[in-house]
Amino acid sequence: MARIIVDEGFCKGCGLCVDACPLHIIELDGARITPKGYHPAHCVDVDACTGCASCALMCPDVAITVER
């Protein structure tokens, strides 16, 4: 089972990972704000994640780690 880890210290909520996810299981968390003032990305269905790493490859801030 794969999972993504978003480093909220680096995530600026740009949404590129949201667009890159082929399963559409990544969203920006509108309920939370990071110390830098951004809505961080998070996975809404951890069990559906295949570990393709499209989100991590697209992230310009290298804020996403994929564990397989």
C-alpha positions in Angstrom: 0.0 0.0 0.0 1.4 3.4 -1.0 0.9 6.7 0.7 1.9 10.3 0.2 3.4 12.6 2.8 3.1 16.3 2.3 5.7 18.5 4.1 3.5 21.4 5.1 6.6 23.5 5.7 7.2 23.5 2.0 3.7 23.1 0.5 2.4 26.4 -0.9 -0.9 25.1 -2.0 -0.3 25.7 -5.7 -2.5 22.7 -6.7 -0.2 21.3 -9.3 -0.3 17.9 -7.5 -4.1 18.0 -7.5 -4.1 18.3 -11.3 -1.3 15.7 -11.7 -3.0 12.9 -9.7 -4.6 10.4 -12.2 -7.0 9.1 -9.5 -8.1 12.6 -8.3 -7.5 11.7 -4.7 -5.4 14.8 -3.8 -7.1 18.0 -2.7 -6.1 21.2 -1.0 -7.3 21.2 2.6 -9.6 24.2 2.8 -10.1 23.7 6.6 -6.4 24.1 7.5 -3.8 26.8 6.9 -0.1 26.3 7.3 2.1 28.7 9.3 3.0 30.4 6.0 -0.7 31.0 5.2 -1.4 28.3 2.6 -4.0 25.5 2.3 -1.8 22.4 2.1 -2.4 19.4 -0.2 -3.6 16.1 1.3 -4.7 12.7 0.1 -8.4 12.1 0.6 -8.4 8.4 -0.1 -5.2 6.8 1.2 -6.3 3.3 0.2 -6.7 4.3 -3.4 -3.2 5.7 -3.8 -1.2 3.5 -6.2 2.2 5.2 -5.5 2.6 6.5 -9.1 4.4 9.6 -7.8 2.9 11.9 -10.3 2.1 14.3 -7.6 5.7 14.3 -6.3 7.2 14.7 -9.7 4.9 17.7 -10.4 5.6 19.5 -7.1 7.8 22.5 -7.7 8.8 22.7 -4.0 9.6 19.0 -3.5 7.1 19.0 -0.7 5.7 15.5 -1.5 7.2 12.1 -0.6 5.7 8.9 -1.8 6.1 5.7 0.3 5.5 2.4 -1.4 
